[in-house]
């Protein structure tokens, strides 16, 4: 993403139009801090780089090298756990991703906005759209879905075809060569990021078929607004780090020129995608819930009314967390596991270190 010149130039232009000498800026999910450092270079008084991964400390070196370290504050933390000492005039983020809702980052964006953005403050981006269109893509459908119905070294894996047909195809732009939109499509979700409160996706698009053909999937792409310019993941737009996706349709559905088709897309926050298309030749409905090979027994553990208790691994992890909370060292905890669980010393230490890395407090 740092080397996505097209996208970053547009962020830089939008930042330059928004930042002034007294601006306080939050670069949310800063990563390497590029956009926050651009805000500092544009003259912002202070820039807070908030990012849970340690890679954000690289931004401190870049700030120092560029003479910007006096303006930049690095906070390695989730925005929900971080504490900013002051409200901000501008929030810069890249929380819209390939499918707008797919990474479940919008709740964090809304939290940052509601807690830290000054009245009248700005956001980049401040608006986002998710669009759908019927797509003819025989080669991609054959590569990712139809091939499962064919024998593989004399073996029948055709039952796995339903998993593939219910999974989102995350593709790179060159793979869309040879595909054809059968209609212009439309907006299935339109978010004003300055006021939105829900991270649920639920929408319907009706469009006229411009070209008759087989619909192999729904093309989905996003657009985000940076002041007065839009960046799009449309396959026909300039290339950016993010990509359009395909929501497969199986079996393909024949569409006739001039007919109206209805497409829907739904996803509750942190949930599964469900999509459908209805036309004169019939209808199709798919869901990523059906793309999972997990059995009913595994899914039952996740039911709201379930009380599954703890597995042996879960019990051991809880014991490690208890000992971490008591202030014991990783080595001491591992030695305890060796004695009580008859674990291999190296594997015990490795397991403790993994839990400490994920849940350990600040040292």
DAGIVEN-V905021 format. One record per pair of residues at least 24 apart in sequence whose ideal C-beta (glycine too) atoms are under 6 Angstrom apart, sorted by the first residue. I is the first residue (numbers start at 1). J is the second residue. If there is no record, write none. Layout:
# DAGIVEN-V905021
<<I/J> <I/J>>
This chain:
# DAGIVEN-V905021
<<1/241> <2/32> <2/34> <4/240> <4/241> <6/238> <6/240> <7/231> <7/240> <10/226> <10/229> <10/231> <11/35> <12/38> <14/124> <14/226> <14/227> <15/39> <15/42> <16/42> <17/227> <18/90> <18/122> <19/43> <19/44> <23/89> <23/90> <24/88> <24/89> <25/90> <26/88> <26/91> <27/92> <28/91> <28/93> <28/112> <29/93> <29/95> <30/56> <32/58> <32/59> <33/59> <35/92> <37/63> <40/68> <40/71> <40/72> <46/71> <47/71> <47/72> <48/73> <48/84> <49/74> <50/75> <50/79> <50/82> <52/78> <79/108> <79/112> <80/111> <84/116> <87/116> <87/118> <88/116> <89/118> <89/121> <90/122> <91/117> <91/123> <92/124> <96/128> <96/222> <96/224> <98/242> <98/243> <98/245> <99/245> <100/128> <100/130> <100/222> <101/201> <101/267> <104/270> <106/199> <107/199> <123/193> <123/194> <124/226> <125/224> <125/225> <125/226> <126/193> <126/194> <126/225> <127/192> <127/225> <128/191> <128/224> <129/187> <129/190> <129/223> <130/188> <130/189> <130/222> <131/185> <131/187> <131/221> <132/185> <132/188> <132/205> <132/218> <132/220> <132/263> <133/181> <133/183> <133/185> <133/219> <134/182> <134/183> <134/215> <135/179> <135/181> <135/217> <135/219> <136/180> <136/182> <136/213> <136/214> <137/179> <137/216> <137/217> <139/178> <141/216> <144/169> <145/248> <145/250> <163/291> <165/248> <165/250> <166/286> <166/287> <166/290> <166/291> <167/291> <168/245> <169/246> <170/245> <172/243> <173/235> <173/239> <173/243> <176/235> <182/209> <182/211> <182/213> <182/255> <183/207> <183/208> <183/209> <183/210> <188/265> <199/269> <200/268> <200/269> <201/267> <202/266> <203/265> <204/264> <205/263> <206/260> <206/262> <208/260> <209/255> <209/257> <209/259> <212/256> <212/257> <214/252> <214/254> <215/249> <215/252> <215/253> <215/255> <216/249> <216/252> <217/246> <217/247> <217/248> <217/249> <218/247> <218/263> <218/275> <220/245> <220/247> <247/275> <249/284> <253/279> <253/281> <253/284> <254/281> <255/279> <320/352> <320/355> <330/356>>
